[in-house]
Amino acid sequence: MVNESDVDLGDGTTLHTYDTGGAGPVVFWHHGTPNIGAPPAPLLPATARFGLRWVSYDRPGYGGSSPRPGRDVASAASDVEKVADALGIERFAVFGHSGGGPHAFACAALLPERVSAMVAVASMAPYDADGLDYFAGMSAAGVGSLTAALAGREAKADYEASAEYDAEMFTASDHAALAGDWKWFLDVVGPAVEGGPGGLIDDDLAYVAPWGFQPSDVKTPVLLLHGGADRIAPLAHGEWLARQCAAAESRTFPEEGHISVLRHGEAALEWLAERP
């Protein structure tokens, strides 16, 4: 069972949170774009088996959380700290998928006394990453979306007003995963966009702007999972991130894409369970 509640940030805004409860080590889930923050249902059985507790939240502008135009990636650390304080949680791990990866990095970099370990799956790297050809290997839809974000909020909003779903951003293995257990994504994408593209726009603007920290600031244990065939966050992004983190363990799965790589999420949870 997942308990939902709202955390009052004291400025008239709230964050909508999710909590599977229990006394075990806490793992904060950081969702992708565009999703709400419900913890990943396909991984709940493994979470219970390893005695872990998922906590998560809708990023500002998604689901039940108040919009916050202009937020940067680093702001996730403050948001997570406030959620953790409200729930009486002192120490926790972080686990991010896709666009949740940068936000997990933010927590590990900026909350070193509270974050025990982090996992990032199919994470993108910063746009200003030195030596990285950012768009190489990325689908046409991804290039178009993030290029629009580089042009500013108005251009990004115009792009989203006419953007269409591009099935080519996913590999055959992704489509197989989405037809199986990971059809769960349908449950978190729909509610994320039903109120409009505001959360998605804020996310993409944040990804291509300065993040507010460097991935190399992370000193906690790091596990990076990446699919070699990923067309949304190409493998070069994961390889670049791995080079920045002295404590990183990197696992690459050549045949996996952006979604299908989550089939290895159970092993990542086992890795976290060994680092309470």
N, C-alpha and C positions, 0 to 999 in steps of 0.2 A: 504494500500500500504506500502511495506517495501522498504526503501531507503538503498542502499548499497554503501559503500565507503571504501577507504583504509586509514589507519592512519600510517604515516611515523614515525618510532620510532627514527630516527636520526642516526641510526647505519647501514644503508643499508637494514634494514628489515622493514616489514610492518605487520599490523594486518588488516584483512578484517572484516568490521563491518556491522551491520544491525540496522536499526532504523525505528520504525513505526511512529515517529514524534508526534507532538502535544505538548500542553503546560502542560499536566498533570504530576503527579509524575512519576519518571523514575524507572523502574525495569530492572536490568541487568539479562539476562538469561544466565545460565552456562550449556552448553550442556554435554551430556554423551559421552561414548566411545563405538564405534567410530561414531561420528556425526560431521557434520558441525554446525555452530552456529546460523543458521536461527531460529528466535523465533518460539515457538510452535503454529502452525496454528490452532489446535483445541481450543486453549485458546484465540485466537484473538477476537472473539465476546465478551467474558467476559471482556477482557482487555479494549475494547472500552466502554463497558457499565459502567465500574468502573472509566473511565476517566484516565486510566494508559497508559504509553508509554513504550514499550519494546525497549531496546537497547541490543545488543549482539555482539559477535565476534567469528570467528573461532580461537580456540586455536592454538598456533604455531605448524606447521606441518600439519594442516588440511586446506582443501579448498584453499582460497586465502591468507592465512597467511604464512609468512616465517617460515621454520623449525627452531627449537631451541633445538637441542639435549642437554640433561642434565638439562633441566628445572625442577624445583621442583613445588610442589603445591603452595607454597607461592608466586611464581612469578606471579600468576594470579592477585594479588592485584596491583602490579605495572602496569600490562597490562591494567587492568580496569581503574586505575587512569589516564593513558595516553589517553585512549579512551574517558573517561569522560571529560578530559581537552580539547581534540580536539573538542568535541561537545558542549563545554560550559556548562557542567552539573556539578553542585557543590555537590548535595546530591542525594542519590539514595538508593533503596532497591536492594537486590540480591535474586535470585531464582535459585536453582540448582537441577537437576535431575540426579540420579545415580552418575556417575563420576563427574558430575557438582557440586554435593554436597560438596565435599572437597574444590573445588575452590570457592564456595560461602562462606564457612567457612573462607577461607583465607582472603577474602575481609572484612568480618565482624570483624575478629580478628585484621587485620593489618591496616584497614582504619576506625577506630572507629569514627572519626569526620565526615566521609562522608556517612557511611552506616546507614540508618535509621532503617532497620529491615531486617531479612533474613528468607527465606523458603528453606528447604532442603527436597527433596522427594526421598525416597529409596537411601539415601546416604550410602556409605561405611564409616567405621571408619578407623583410622590409623592402619597399620600392627602391630605397637608396642604398641597398646592399652592395658593397664594393666588390667588383669583379663578377657580379651575377647578371646574366642576360635575362632580365625579369620576365619577358613575354615569350621567350623561346620554349616551344613545346606546349604552349597554352592554347586552348580552343579559341576559335574566332569569337565566340560569345564572351569568353572571359576577357580577351583582349579589348573588345569593344566596350564592355562594362567598366573596366578599370581605366581605360583611356578616357572615357567620359568623366570618371571621377577626378582624374588629373586636371580636367578643364574646369572643375568647380561644381558647386551645388546645383546651379541652374542647368548646366549642361548634363549633369548626371540625372536630374529629375526629368529633363526632356528625353533622355535616352530610355529611362524606365517607362515612360509613358507609351512608348511604342515597341519595347523589347518583347520578343517572343521566345518561348522555350526552345532550346536547341539540344536535341537528344544526342548530338554528336559530341557534346562535352563529356559524356560518359562512355566508358569502354564496354565491351561485351560482358566482361566480368562484373562491372558495375550494374548493368541492366539485370544480370542474373541475381545479384545480391538484392536489388530493389524489388525483384519479383518474389524473393524469399523472405527471410527474417527481417531484412532491412527495409521492407516496405513500410516499416515504422516511420520512415522519414515523411510519408504522406501525412502522418498524424501531427507532425511538428512544422511542416512547411505551410500547410493551409492556414492555420491560425496565425502564423507569423505575417502573412501578407494580406489577410482579409481586411485589415484596417488601413491598407495602403502601403506604399513602398518606403515609408519614412525610416524604419529601422535599417533596411537594406542600404538605403542611401547613406545614412550615417556610418554604417559599417565600412562601406567601400571608400568613402572619403577618408576614414581613419586609417585604412590599410595603406593608402598611397601617400599619406602625410607622415611626418616624423612621428615615430611611435611614442617618444617620451622616455626612452631607455634604450639600452643596447642588449641584444641577446647574450652577448659576452659577459654581461653583468651577472648572469645566472651562475651560481656556484653550487646549488643543490643538485642531487642526482637527477639526471635527465634521461628519459627514454624517448627516442624518435622512431616512429614507424612511417614508412612511405611506400607507396606503390610505384614500381618502375614505369608503369604505363599511364600514370596520372595525367589527365589533360586539363585539370582545373588548377592544381598547385603542382607544377611539374617537379620531377625528382630533383632537379638541380636546386630547387628551393630547400628541400630537406637536407641535401648534401651541404649547402652553404651554412645552414643552421647548425649542423653537426660540427662543422669546423670552428664555429664560434664558441662552443661550449666545451671546456676542457673535461667536464664530468659527463659528457653525453655518451650514451650507448645508442648506436643507430642500427636499425633492422630494416632492410630493404627487401621487398617482395616483387620480383621482376614482372610477374604476370598480373599483379593487382592494379586496380584503378583507384579513384578517389573515394568511392564508397566501399568497394569490396575489400579494401585493406582493413576495414573494421572487423572483418572475420578474425583478425588476430588480436582483437581487443581483449579477449579473455586472458591471453598470455600477458598482456600489458597490465591487467588488473592483478594477476598473480605477482608480477614484478613489484607493483606498488605494495601489495600485502606483505612483502618481505622487507619493506622499508617504512615501518609505521612511524 
